[in-house]
Amino acid sequence: MKHLETDGITEEQDFIFSVFPNPITSGNVTIQAENTTSSPFVINVFDESGRFVYLSSMQTEKQIDLSKLPTGVYFIELYKGLYIYNSI
């Protein structure tokens, strides 16, 4: 993902992250980040109604267990400093 917005200013950053498998079949999802620095990311997961359902942190890769959540669409946001990166 390259699009981000902070304080109404849109910028482009050279950053890519992957979420797999997609769709999630076992309840476990892996998040991998490329082109990262040493500072960690905060991971937030929201359900399709925008309700916050999960919080964690990661450096370059993290496997998270979402098996206790009902089947549905979830949004993943990675925060690093002032930047927000989104994925469905």
C-alpha distance (Angstrom), angle and dihedral (degrees) to the residues before:
residue distance angle dihedral
M1 . . .
K2 3.73 . .
H3 3.82 105.7 .
L4 3.76 118.6 95.0
E5 3.75 137.9 159.0
T6 3.80 129.4 -156.5
D7 3.78 123.5 174.0
G8 3.80 91.5 -14.8
I9 3.82 93.3 -55.9
T10 3.79 115.5 118.6
E11 3.79 116.6 -149.8
E12 3.77 137.2 170.8
Q13 3.80 120.8 -127.6
D14 3.79 128.2 -172.9
F15 3.79 95.7 -118.1
I16 3.80 133.6 123.9
F17 3.77 130.1 -174.1
S18 3.79 131.2 -180.0
V19 3.79 130.9 -153.3
F20 3.81 118.4 -162.0
P21 2.93 149.7 -140.1
N22 3.76 93.9 27.8
P23 2.97 114.6 -146.7
I24 3.81 94.8 32.9
T25 3.80 110.7 -124.3
S26 3.82 105.0 170.6
G27 3.79 100.7 34.8
N28 3.81 92.0 -107.2
V29 3.78 120.4 106.1
T30 3.79 129.4 -176.6
I31 3.79 122.6 -146.4
Q32 3.82 117.8 -162.2
A33 3.79 124.4 -174.1
E34 3.80 125.1 -159.6
N35 3.82 129.6 -165.0
T36 3.80 92.3 25.2
T37 3.77 133.5 154.0
S38 3.78 125.0 -137.6
S39 3.81 96.3 -89.3
P40 3.82 115.3 98.5
F41 3.80 129.4 -113.6
V42 3.78 124.8 -129.9
I43 3.82 112.3 -132.4
N44 3.80 118.8 -148.4
V45 3.81 122.6 -179.9
F46 3.81 122.2 -163.2
D47 3.80 130.2 -174.4
E48 3.80 121.8 -126.4
S49 3.81 91.9 -87.7
G50 3.82 90.1 56.5
R51 3.80 95.2 -105.7
F52 3.81 114.0 148.7
V53 3.85 109.7 -118.3
Y54 3.84 108.8 162.4
L55 3.81 141.2 25.9
S56 3.81 130.2 -173.7
S57 3.80 141.5 130.1
M58 3.80 135.5 -123.1
Q59 3.79 144.5 -179.9
T60 3.82 107.3 -152.3
E61 3.84 105.3 -30.5
K62 3.78 136.2 20.1
Q63 3.79 134.3 172.5
I64 3.78 112.8 -151.7
D65 3.80 129.6 -169.6
L66 3.80 113.1 -132.0
S67 3.82 94.7 161.6
K68 3.82 92.9 116.6
L69 3.79 91.1 59.8
P70 3.81 121.1 89.6
T71 3.79 119.4 -106.3
G72 3.79 111.2 -85.9
V73 3.78 147.6 94.1
Y74 3.80 117.4 -47.8
F75 3.78 131.4 -172.3
I76 3.79 121.1 -143.6
E77 3.79 121.7 -156.0
L78 3.77 124.6 -172.9
Y79 3.80 116.0 -160.2
K80 3.77 123.4 -161.5
G81 3.77 117.3 170.0
L82 3.81 106.6 -51.3
Y83 3.82 94.5 -18.3
I84 3.81 127.7 98.5
Y85 3.83 122.5 -163.4
N86 3.82 119.5 -168.3
S87 3.79 136.6 -159.4
I88 3.81 136.9 168.2
